[in-house]
Amino acid sequence: MERTVTVEQMKRAEKSANDMGISYLKLMDNAGTFSALTIAQKYYVINKKVVILCGSGNNGGDGFVIAKRLIEKGASVTVVMCKGMPTTAESNKMYEALLKTDAEFLWPEREKRVILYVLKQADFIVDCLFGTGFKGEIKEPILEIVKVVNQSSAKVISIDVPSGLNGDGGVNEGEFIHADLNLALGAYKPVHKMKNSADLCGEIMLIDIGIPDSAFEGTHGFVTKITLDTIKDILPERDEFSHKGNYGRLLNIAGSVGMGGAALMSTLSALRSGAGIVCLASVKEVIRYGFPFIMEAVTLPVEADQNGQIAESGFSLLLTALNKASACVIGCGLGQSETIKRLLRLIVANSKNPLVIDADGINALSHDIDIIKTAKCDIVITPHPMEMSRLTGLSVEQIENNRQKTALDFALKHGVTVILKGHETVVATKSGEVYINTTGNSGMAKGGSGDVLSGMLGAFLAQGLSAKNASILGVYLHGLAGDNAAKKLSKAGMLPRDIIDEIPLLFNLLN
């Protein structure tokens, strides 16, 4: 399974594997052996000059194993002991095994000029200098070595993380190894996925080092990609003897004068996503003019205030409808005002069933984030980066540079499921799981696409899915519907309504 874990999470997984009987030494041997095999498969190494830069820790131990295996493959290997003798039991054992081979060893404190010459003559340079948790700056005498590596014409392969970068935080100050190939050991690290650092790693390949899936259980924040296999069994098959009551009742509180489209699209997408009954609660003007497009929906018209938004006089009607609903969506096209803030506070405090907060609901939430503490139900929020900025106080750039962490931190802190929309939409759960969507395209970057998603999410929650399952199913099918619309109509020409048209056809994939 493809995962992304923090440095600390990886250490815990390795410890769990060790406790299960897969020793640290075995993991090191696997890491070095499979890295060497990958290098030998990708490149021709027989009689080639390979220089391996080894640190004193376990990353260096991986390098000793790589050296031994590449010698067995016919390479001429020079090992540079950049930080002196090994300092861990495992790396020392691998060093002793390497002494019995034809490897040449060089030591910076007495052979620096030779090292610089050998680096310039190398066909391949393997970077096993620092581990994933490196912080700060590379200093002399290693700094000069790194600069020569970056000027070399050799193919440069970094093991786990390019030296000078940090596994969790990405870019450090100062120099780092410019790798052509980065072999991620056991799982991807945030540095491999973060916007500001992934391109600095070169080509990234994942190396299985033998850690079982069960060793990662309970690890907050490991990342799973959402694919068809992920969502295939989430939505139960419909029973031939069922009726509309078996598929839930969704209350959609949406729309205002001038923003009726958001209400209609979210309602229609919910109808197309299998909910038994969908009730649109909106101002009378929206329902009057929009009804022909949503004939199958139940409607709850309420009075509008002077801004064309839901008036406070309608709150009691909305509470009555909320008590009948099995899920609720609030926010699509509602508008922004003190009245809407009070409405959101009322719905959050009184909803006993799952709640989706989107768009203007999120804007209202950003002014009063503590109302989440009053919730008695599961909450899913669906911000785009600007809305997430309002919720967190972070800049859009900070959010985009670290989307997974931003979503996860918010989900854990506030006990909600976060769907951070955008390229590779992130789903972060309150239990610490992170999912990355693999569908969708730039043609969906149009007003209304988010309303379609909210309706789908509400429909899945109304049908009894958990917040996590409704979210990963919703984002995947929403993106796939968008992909299918783009194939037919082009990314430039497709509209959110075209996404809705594609939704019904997708359910055949799930059976």
N, C-alpha and C positions, 0 to 999 in steps of 0.2 A: 504494500500500500504506500502511495506517495504521501509523505508527511513533511511539514515544516515545523521544527521545534526550536526553542531557545537553547542557548548553551547549557543552562542549568537543567533544563528538561532532558537534554541529551545525556547529561551526567547521571541523572536519576534512572534513565532507561538502561544505561550501561550497568549501573549498580544492580538494577532488577535482573538483568540478564546474568550477571555474575552470581547473584543469589540463586538463580535457577540452574546453575551449573555450567554456564557458558562463561568461562573465566575471562578476566581482563586480558590475559596473555593470548587466549584464543581469539578474542576480538581484535587484538592488535595484529595477530598473524593473518586473520581474515582480511583486515583493512589493507595491509601491505600486499598480500598475495593477489587479491582481486583488483587492487589498483594497478599492480604491475601487469596483470593479464589484460586489463583494459588498455593500458598504454601500448603493450605489445600487439594487441589486435588492431588498434587504431593507427599505429605508426610502425614502420619497419625499423627494428632496433638491432639486428644482427650486425656486429662489428661497428656499431655506432658509439660515439663518445657521449656518455651520460654522466652528468654531474648532479649529485644529490646533496642539497643543503640541509643538514640536520641540526635541529635544536637539541636541547638537553632533556626535554620532556618526552611525553608519549608521542607527540607529533614526530619527533626525531626517531622514536622506536618504529613508527610506521615506515619511515624512510629507510631504516636498516633492513626491514623485511623486503621493501621494494628493491633495494640494491641487490639483495641475495637472489631474488626471483628474476630480475633482469639479467644478471650474470648467467643464470641458468638458461635464459633465452638467447644468449650469445652476445650481449652488449658488453662494452668496455666501461666499467663503472668507477668513478671517483667520488668518494664521500668526503664532504667538507664538514668537519666537526665545529660548526660555527659557535657553539656555546660551551665547548669543552665536553667532558665526559658525561654520560647519561646520569640522570638524577633519580630515575624511578626504577623499581625492580624489573618491570616488564621491558623497558627500553634497554636496560643493561644486559638482560638475557639475550635480546635480539642482537645487540652489539657484539656480544661474545660469539654468537653463532656466525656473524658476518666476518669476524676475524679469521675464520677457517676457510674463507673463499679468496678469490683473486682480487678483491676490491682494494683500491688504493685509498689511503686516508691522508687528508691534509688538515693542518691546524692553523687557524688565522694568526695566532700570536707569533708563530715562527715562519710561516710559509705564505704570507699574504700575497706577495707578488706572484708566486706560482699559482695561487688560487685565481687571481684576476686573469692570468694568462689562460689557465685551463677553461675558465668560463667563456672567454672569447673564442675558444676553439671548439666548444661543445656543440653537439648536434641537438641534445636535449638537456634541459635543466629541470630538476624536480625539486619543488619548494616544500620542504618539511621543517621549516624554521620555527614557526610559532603555532600554537594551537588556536582554537576558536575564540578564546577569551582575551586575545591580545588587546591592550589599551595603550594609549599614549603614542609615542613616536619611536620609530626605529633609530637607534643611536649607533655611533661608531663603536667597534670597527665593522659591524655588520652593515651599517648604512652604505658604505662604499661598495660592498659586495652587491647589495640590492640595486644600486645605481648601475653597476656593470651588467647585472642580469637584464635590466630594462633596456640597455643599449645593445644587448646581444642579438644576433640573428637566429639563435637557437629557439626551438619550440620550448615554451615554458609551461610546465604542468604544476599547479598548486594542489596540495592535498588538503582536503576539507575546506579551508578558507585561505585565500591569498594572503601571505604574510604582510602585515601592516594594516589590514582591515580587521574589523571586529565582528565576530559572528552574530552578535545581537544588534549592534548599533550601526553597522555598515562602515562609513568612512571615518577614519581618524585623521588627525593632522599629520602632515609629513608624507614621506615616501611610502609606497607599497609596491609589492610585486605585481607587474602587469602580466597576468597569466593568459596564455592562449587556451588552456584547458583547466578547468577546476573540477576535481573529483570530490563530491560531497559524500561524506562517510555516514552511512546509516540512515540519514534523513537530511533534507534541506535545512539550512539555517536561515534566519531572517535576512541576513546579508545577501542571500541568493535570490530573494524575492522583493526586497525593498527597491523602490523606484530610483533612489539616489545611489544604489550600489550594485544592483544586479548586472548592469552593463560593464562594470569594472572587473567582473570575475572571469570574463572570457566565456567560452563555451562551458556550460555546466552539465555534468553527468552525475547521476546518483549511483553510488556503489553500495550494494547490499553487503553488510558485514556480519550478518547472522544474528541480529537482535530480533527476537520473536515479537509479533504484534502485541502479545499480552504484556510485554515489558513497558509499553507506552501507555497502558491503561491508567486513567486518572491523571494524565498529564494535561494540565490546562494549556490551551493555546496551540496544540499541534493542529496542523492544517490539513484538511482533506479536500481534494478537488471534487466538485459535484459533477457526476457524469450520469448517463442513462442508467448504468448499473446501480448507482447510489440511490436513485429515486424510484426504481422500477416497482418495488413491492410496498411503497409507502401508502398508496391510496387503495383501499380494499375494493374488490370487485362489487358491483351493484347487485344486490339480491333481486332475483326475478319477482319475489313476492313482497317487495318493499313498496313504500309510498312516500310522498313528499316529506312527511314528518321525519322519516329516517335520515334525511340528508340536511337537516338543520335549518334554522331560520337566522338569516343575516340582517342586521340593522345597519344601514349605511347612512350616516349623518354627513351630508355633503352638499355643496353648492351654495351659491348666492347669485344675486342679479349680476350678470356679466361673466359669471364663472359656472354656468350651467353645464358646460361640456364635461367638466371634471366629474360632476355628479352622475351624468349619464354614462360616461365611459366606465367608471368604477362599478356602476350598477350592472351594466350589460356584461362586463367581463366576469362579474360574480355569477350572473345567470349562466354564462357559458362554461363556468368551471364547476358546475354540478351541485350547487346549493339547492335545497328543496324549495325554500321561500326566500326571496330577497325583498326587503322593504327599504325603499328610498325615503328618507326624511329630509325634506328640503323646504325652502320658501315656496310659496304657492306659484310664483311666476315660473320658476324652473320646472316644477311638475306640470303646470298647465301646458307649456310649450314643448316640453321634452317627452311627455307621455307616449306619443306615437312610436318613439324609438325603443321604449322599454315596456311594451304592453304586458309582458309576463310578470312584471314586478308589482308588488304591493306598494302603495304610496302613502306617505303621511305628510300632507301639506301643513306648514306652519306659517305664522305671520312673519313678515320681514320688518326690520327696523328701518330707520331713516337712511341707513347705509346699504340697504338691500340685503342684509345678512339676517340670519335667524335671530328673532327677537326673544327676549327673556320670557315673554308671555307663553312661549311654546315649550318651555323647559319641562313642565309637568307631563305633557304629551310624550316627550322624548323619553322621560324616565319610565313611563308606562310601557312604551315600546321596548325599551332596554330590558326590562324584566321578563319579557316574552322571548327575547332573542337568545340564541345559543352562541353568537359572536357579534362583534360590533366593529365597524370601521368608522373613524372620525377624522375629518380634516380636509378631504379633497375639495378644493374650491370654496371653503367656508368663509374666507376673508380673515382679516386681522382687526381685532377690537377688544376692548375690555370685556364685552359681553361674551365673545368667543372664548376668552380665557376662563371666564366663570363657567361656561358650558363644559369646557374640557375638564375643569376641576370636578364638576358634578358627575360627569360620566366616569372618570377614573375612580372616584370614590365609591360609586354605586354599582359598577359593573361586576357581576359575579362570574362572568364568562369571558373568554379571551377577547382581547382588544387590540386593534391595529390603529396606530397613530401615525398619520401621514401629513405632509404638506403644511397647511395652516394649523393643523393640530400640533405639529412639531414646533412651529413658530410660537404658538401659545405656550407650549411646554418649556421652551427655552427661557421664558420669563419667570417660570415657577416650577423648576425642576423637582423641588421637594414634594410636589403632589404625588409623585410616583410612590412615595412611602405610604400613601393612603390606599393604594390599590389592593384589592382582594383577588385579583385575577392575573393571568399571564398577559404580558404586554409585548407587542412587537412594534418597533419603531422603524421607519423606512427613510432615513435622511439621505439626501445627496450631500456632497462635500460642503457646500455653503451652509446648509441646515445643520450639519454636524459641527461646523465652526461655531454657529450660534449656541449649540448645546454645550460645547466643551470649552470655548474661549480660545481654542487653537486656531492658527491660520489655516486657510485652505491648503497652502503649500505644505505645512507640517502634516496635515491629515493625509494628503496625497502621497507624501513620502513614506508614510508608515500606516497604511490603511488598516492592516490586520490588527496591529497593536492598539490603534485608536478605537476601533470597534470593540475589541475584546475588553479593553480597560473600562469602557463605558458599560458594557453588558455586565461585567462582574461587579462594578461599583453600584449600579442601580438595579440589578436583578431583572433585566429585561433581555429580550432578543433583539439584536441590532442587525438591520440590513443596510449596510453602507453601499449605496448605489454608485454605479460608474463602471468603468472598464474592469472586468473581473470582479463583479459585485461580491462583497464580503458578507457572510452571515456569521455572527458571533453570538453564542448562546450564554445564558446566565450560569451554566455549569462549566463554562470554559472551553467549549469546542469552537473551532473556527473552520468554516467551509468557504471555498472559493468557487464561484460559478464559472463554467466553461462555455456558456452560450451567450448570445447577444452580439450586437454590432452597432456601429456609429449611426446607422439609420434610425435607431431608437432614441437618439438624442433630440427629442422634440417634445414640446409641451403636451402632456396627456399620457405619455408612456408610463409614468409613475402611477397615475390614477388607475390604469389598467392592472398594474401589479397589485395595487391595494385591494381591488375587487377580487382578484384571484386569491390573495392571501385570506381575505375575509371568508370566502366561500370554503376554502379548505379547513379553516378553523371551525366554521359552522358545522362541517361534516365530521367533526370530532378529532381531527389531527392535532398533535401537539404543536406548540409554537415552533419548535425546531423543525419538525417534519413539514409543517405547512410552509415554512420559510424556504427550506432547501428545494422542496417541490415547486413552490411558486416561482422562485427566481430562475430555476432551470427551465421550466416550461414557458415562462414569460420570454426569456431570451431565445429559446428555440422557436417560439411563434414569431418573434422578430426576425430571426434568421430566415425562416421560410417566407415571410413577407418580403424580405429584401431580395431573395432569389427571384421572386415573381415580379416585383415592382421597382427594384433598385433601392439602394440605401437613401439616395437623395429624394426619391419620389414616394416612398412608403409613408403611411400615416399611422398614428396609434390605433385608429379604428381598424386598420388592416391587421394589426396584431390580434385584435379580438376575433377577427374572422378566422384566424389560424388556430385558435385555442382548441375548438372541438375536435379537430383532426388529430391532435396530439395524444388524446387519451387512448387511442388504438395502440400506441407504443407501450402502454403500461400493462396491457393484458397479455 
